[in-house]
Amino acid sequence: MIYRRSGRSGLLLPALSVGLWHNFGGDSPSDENRAIIRRAFERGVTHFDLANNYGPPYGSAETNFGQMLRTELAGHRDELVISSKAGWDMWPGPYGDWGSRKYLRASLDQSLARLGLEYVDIFYHHRPDPDTPLEETMGALASAVQQGKALYVGVSQYEPDRTAAAAAILDSMGVRLLIHQPVYSIFNRWIEPELLGALEKHGVGCIAFSPLANGQLTSRYLGGLPQGSRASRDRTLADTVERNLPRIKKLNEIATRRGQALSQMALAWALRDPRVTSAIIGVSSVRQLDENLAALDNLAFSSEELKAIDEVAPASTGSGS
Ligand SMILES: NC(=O)c1ccc[n+]([C@@H]2O[C@H](COP(=O)([O-])OP(=O)(O)OC[C@H]3O[C@@H](n4cnc5c(N)ncnc54)[C@H](OP(=O)(O)O)[C@@H]3O)[C@@H](O)[C@H]2O)c1
């Protein structure tokens, strides 16, 4: 494993982290879930990313990960960086969504109870809230640190200006913004023009989510729509895959010329800028995990390869919303 520093902080993160948004819900962890977590940790993946509403049902990914912390990962708490988030809809009524102090505090307490932890390593505000004053949301994150319920805090999907403002407010409260979690992949390059520069300026790390564009930047859909795949359960994603297939095939040819699987090239590409601290992958099998971790064997790109990728997916592609 390669470890990279998150901005100007003391925290090192694995270049590849594992997220539990999909495939980890339900009543209890599946055998495959357990094997994935065990294998990831054995291979040096020290960071696992969660959120209050990962499942389905909401909360179940945290409950299941909590179980695995007491079995597969027992005794390893201090070798792990565990994150959670609040900001999307979690429970009914006006106090289970967005960015109020009321919501964030209750949600973090619930996440800790599901995980069976006294603290998470990183607590995120999951998405910008246009209506709640930023001071209130950042104040709730700062309180989580001051109460010892989170060691560090982050934001997700915040625009560059809002990120700079969030960092300044947190600074004024004596808490540093550790990290930003944006969507970033060959198919969505919105962070390149401004956000990465703003993060560097403020000493904030960057952890890219959905670096495989929900599985599009892999071999998953090269031969159709396999049963059980994410796109087989999500009509919108299936339509996107169909539209992107010619580009996916071209990228696959570039990857083959590099001697990599498409997923490996896509992950190496997301990590090519040292300001990207880590990329969070989702996986539904140990086989996928192993394939993806082998991306780290070749992170170098020639200028011809980068140009060929730019021709398929120009730098202006994608948006943060
Ligand atoms: N902050 C936010 O708002 C936000 C939003 C989204 C995600 N996230 C975080 O980012 C994490 C990753 O997101 P993501 O799951 O969308 O990431 P992703 O890595 O872009 O997509 C993961 C999916 O790609 C497929 N895949 C992965 N490796 C493969 C391989 N080697 N060969 C074939 N298919 C492969 C699998 O699909 P199948 O399931 O079909 O096998 C897997 O579930 C989440 O778990 C979460 O922690 C955060």
The ligand as an SDF file (V2000), in Angstrom:
LIG
                    3D

 48 52  0  0  0  0  0  0  0  0999 V2000
  -19.6790   11.7700   -0.4680 N   0  0  0  0  0  0  0  0  0  0  0  0
  -20.6020   11.3200   -1.2760 C   0  0  0  0  0  0  0  0  0  0  0  0
  -21.6020   11.9900   -1.5700 O   0  0  0  0  0  0  0  0  0  0  0  0
  -20.4390    9.9540   -1.8820 C   0  0  0  0  0  0  0  0  0  0  0  0
  -21.2530    9.5640   -2.9710 C   0  0  0  0  0  0  0  0  0  0  0  0
  -21.0140    8.3050   -3.5310 C   0  0  0  0  0  0  0  0  0  0  0  0
  -20.0170    7.4800   -3.0220 C   0  0  0  0  0  0  0  0  0  0  0  0
  -19.2680    7.8820   -1.9450 N   0  0  0  0  0  0  0  0  0  0  0  0
  -18.2280    7.0180   -1.3450 C   0  0  0  0  0  0  0  0  0  0  0  0
  -17.4020    6.4880   -2.3630 O   0  0  0  0  0  0  0  0  0  0  0  0
  -17.4420    5.0550   -2.3120 C   0  0  0  0  0  0  0  0  0  0  0  0
  -17.2590    4.4800   -3.6800 C   0  0  0  0  0  0  0  0  0  0  0  0
  -18.3360    4.8780   -4.5220 O   0  0  0  0  0  0  0  0  0  0  0  0
  -18.7980    3.9180   -5.6920 P   0  0  0  0  0  0  0  0  0  0  0  0
  -19.1950    2.6050   -5.1200 O   0  0  0  0  0  0  0  0  0  0  0  0
  -19.7380    4.6680   -6.5500 O   0  0  0  0  0  0  0  0  0  0  0  0
  -17.3640    3.7430   -6.4320 O   0  0  0  0  0  0  0  0  0  0  0  0
  -16.8390    3.1810   -7.7970 P   0  0  0  0  0  0  0  0  0  0  0  0
  -15.5360    2.5960   -7.4000 O   0  0  0  0  0  0  0  0  0  0  0  0
  -16.8910    4.2420   -8.8340 O   0  0  0  0  0  0  0  0  0  0  0  0
  -17.8710    2.0190   -8.2370 O   0  0  0  0  0  0  0  0  0  0  0  0
  -17.9240    0.8170   -7.5270 C   0  0  0  0  0  0  0  0  0  0  0  0
  -18.6090   -0.2660   -8.3380 C   0  0  0  0  0  0  0  0  0  0  0  0
  -17.8490   -0.5370   -9.5090 O   0  0  0  0  0  0  0  0  0  0  0  0
  -17.8550   -1.9390   -9.7730 C   0  0  0  0  0  0  0  0  0  0  0  0
  -16.4480   -2.3750   -9.7400 N   0  0  0  0  0  0  0  0  0  0  0  0
  -15.4920   -1.9970   -8.8690 C   0  0  0  0  0  0  0  0  0  0  0  0
  -14.3270   -2.5970   -9.1720 N   0  0  0  0  0  0  0  0  0  0  0  0
  -14.5670   -3.3610  -10.2500 C   0  0  0  0  0  0  0  0  0  0  0  0
  -13.7470   -4.2090  -11.0380 C   0  0  0  0  0  0  0  0  0  0  0  0
  -12.4590   -4.3720  -10.7660 N   0  0  0  0  0  0  0  0  0  0  0  0
  -14.3150   -4.8550  -12.0900 N   0  0  0  0  0  0  0  0  0  0  0  0
  -15.6280   -4.6860  -12.3770 C   0  0  0  0  0  0  0  0  0  0  0  0
  -16.4650   -3.8930  -11.6770 N   0  0  0  0  0  0  0  0  0  0  0  0
  -15.9230   -3.2360  -10.6220 C   0  0  0  0  0  0  0  0  0  0  0  0
  -18.7000   -2.5890   -8.7070 C   0  0  0  0  0  0  0  0  0  0  0  0
  -20.0250   -2.6690   -9.2350 O   0  0  0  0  0  0  0  0  0  0  0  0
  -20.9820   -3.9200   -8.9710 P   0  0  0  0  0  0  0  0  0  0  0  0
  -21.5720   -3.6260   -7.6330 O   0  0  0  0  0  0  0  0  0  0  0  0
  -21.9220   -3.8480  -10.1140 O   0  0  0  0  0  0  0  0  0  0  0  0
  -20.1360   -5.1490   -8.9600 O   0  0  0  0  0  0  0  0  0  0  0  0
  -18.6560   -1.5780   -7.5880 C   0  0  0  0  0  0  0  0  0  0  0  0
  -19.7720   -1.6570   -6.7380 O   0  0  0  0  0  0  0  0  0  0  0  0
  -18.7890    4.7610   -1.6450 C   0  0  0  0  0  0  0  0  0  0  0  0
  -18.8410    3.4650   -1.0660 O   0  0  0  0  0  0  0  0  0  0  0  0
  -18.8310    5.8340   -0.6060 C   0  0  0  0  0  0  0  0  0  0  0  0
  -18.0080    5.4850    0.4870 O   0  0  0  0  0  0  0  0  0  0  0  0
  -19.4620    9.1070   -1.3820 C   0  0  0  0  0  0  0  0  0  0  0  0
  1  2  1  0
  2  3  2  0
  2  4  1  0
  4  5  1  0
  4 48  2  0
  5  6  2  0
  6  7  1  0
  7  8  2  0
  8  9  1  0
  8 48  1  0
  9 10  1  0
  9 46  1  0
 10 11  1  0
 11 12  1  0
 11 44  1  0
 12 13  1  0
 13 14  1  0
 14 15  2  0
 14 16  1  0
 14 17  1  0
 17 18  1  0
 18 19  2  0
 18 20  1  0
 18 21  1  0
 21 22  1  0
 22 23  1  0
 23 24  1  0
 23 42  1  0
 24 25  1  0
 25 26  1  0
 25 36  1  0
 26 27  1  0
 26 35  1  0
 27 28  2  0
 28 29  1  0
 29 30  1  0
 29 35  2  0
 30 31  1  0
 30 32  2  0
 32 33  1  0
 33 34  2  0
 34 35  1  0
 36 37  1  0
 36 42  1  0
 37 38  1  0
 38 39  2  0
 38 40  1  0
 38 41  1  0
 42 43  1  0
 44 45  1  0
 44 46  1  0
 46 47  1  0
M  CHG  2   8   1  16  -1
M  END
$$$$
